[in-house]
Amino acid sequence: MARLDGELWKWNLAKVVVVDVTDDYRLMQPPLPCECYPILCETLLPRHNLAKSLLDRGLVNGYLYDWHESPPFEGGEWYVGVVSEDLAGDLAEPS
């Protein structure tokens, strides 16, 4: 009988760290390194077409997708920057 060996989930799933980048817009500052932002959540998502699927995912309620950064090496963490929906609405409304 065939037997699977190892942890196959590591090949199919990627760790995604969702960070709040709202202050970049509120304070009109240039982006910081990913590790400097507050973490809203960490999750595992299917690795297949992850870059394309991030746009359509609502990863955290009340936040909108802004950008993502893929890992520099295989098996690393993905970072996804999100902006508060309230601030995004305020910026979109004309004064």
Secondary structure by P-SEA (a helix, b strand, c coil): ccccccccccccbbbbbbbbcccccccccccccccccccccccccccccccccccccccccccccccccccccccbbbbbbbccaaaaaaaaccc
